[in-house]
Amino acid sequence: MAKHIKNTRKWGGFLIIVGALLPIPFAMTSIAAGIIRFPFMSYLMYGLLRFVRFYVYALVIFEMV
């Protein structure tokens, strides 16, 4: 388990970015970031990429209509 936590801390930023941009439950990503005590400001900056995803969705939807 310690090996997995170490890898999660190493790749945590990437996992948060993936969670923010893909339509997987972001709450799971947030819980994992909290469990490994990922730095909050980094989490917040990576998590703000969700707005990019919503913007792309809006572009797609409004271009179809």
Kinemage of the C-alpha trace (Angstrom):
@kinemage 1
@onewidth
@group {chain A} dominant
@subgroup {mainchain}
@vectorlist {calphas} color= white
{ca met a 1} P 0.000 0.000 0.000
{ca ala a 2} L 2.869 2.361 0.764
{ca lys a 3} L 4.143 1.918 -2.796
{ca his a 4} L 0.763 2.925 -4.209
{ca ile a 5} L 0.522 5.978 -1.960
{ca lys a 6} L 4.020 7.020 -3.018
{ca asn a 7} L 3.061 6.730 -6.709
{ca thr a 8} L -0.190 8.592 -6.096
{ca arg a 9} L 1.699 11.446 -4.465
{ca lys a 10} L 4.146 11.474 -7.374
{ca trp a 11} L 1.440 11.464 -10.073
{ca gly a 12} L -1.288 13.214 -8.071
{ca gly a 13} L -1.312 16.348 -10.206
{ca phe a 14} L -1.780 14.319 -13.348
{ca leu a 15} L -4.612 12.347 -11.761
{ca ile a 16} L -6.362 15.556 -10.717
{ca ile a 17} L -6.031 16.948 -14.241
{ca val a 18} L -7.457 13.731 -15.703
{ca gly a 19} L -10.286 13.829 -13.179
{ca ala a 20} L -11.040 17.448 -14.027
{ca leu a 21} L -11.020 17.058 -17.803
{ca leu a 22} L -12.687 13.675 -18.241
{ca pro a 23} L -16.262 12.866 -17.325
{ca ile a 24} L -15.301 10.625 -14.422
{ca pro a 25} L -16.547 11.487 -10.934
{ca phe a 26} L -14.390 14.366 -9.746
{ca ala a 27} L -15.421 13.670 -6.164
{ca met a 28} L -13.374 10.470 -6.229
{ca thr a 29} L -10.342 12.454 -7.352
{ca ser a 30} L -10.946 15.009 -4.600
{ca ile a 31} L -11.204 12.326 -1.943
{ca ala a 32} L -7.984 10.689 -3.146
{ca ala a 33} L -6.197 14.058 -3.092
{ca gly a 34} L -7.357 14.610 0.481
{ca ile a 35} L -6.283 11.158 1.611
{ca ile a 36} L -2.735 11.601 0.318
{ca arg a 37} L -2.638 15.191 1.647
{ca phe a 38} L -1.979 16.716 -1.763
{ca pro a 39} L -1.126 20.442 -1.437
{ca phe a 40} L -4.397 22.367 -1.510
{ca met a 41} L -3.248 25.210 -3.758
{ca ser a 42} L -1.954 22.753 -6.358
{ca tyr a 43} L -5.197 20.798 -6.129
{ca leu a 44} L -7.156 24.009 -6.572
{ca met a 45} L -5.162 25.079 -9.639
{ca tyr a 46} L -5.488 21.658 -11.289
{ca gly a 47} L -9.142 21.435 -10.322
{ca leu a 48} L -9.892 24.725 -12.048
{ca leu a 49} L -9.317 22.910 -15.327
{ca arg a 50} L -12.894 21.700 -14.937
{ca phe a 51} L -13.913 25.075 -16.326
{ca val a 52} L -12.015 24.213 -19.510
{ca arg a 53} L -14.088 21.044 -19.835
{ca phe a 54} L -17.353 22.934 -19.306
{ca tyr a 55} L -16.275 25.570 -21.839
{ca val a 56} L -15.579 22.867 -24.450
{ca tyr a 57} L -18.965 21.283 -23.726
{ca ala a 58} L -20.634 24.673 -24.174
{ca leu a 59} L -18.846 25.232 -27.491
{ca val a 60} L -19.961 21.847 -28.770
{ca ile a 61} L -23.546 22.273 -27.631
{ca phe a 62} L -23.965 25.817 -28.963
{ca glu a 63} L -22.342 24.986 -32.281
{ca met a 64} L -24.879 22.189 -32.786
{ca val a 65} L -27.862 24.380 -31.972
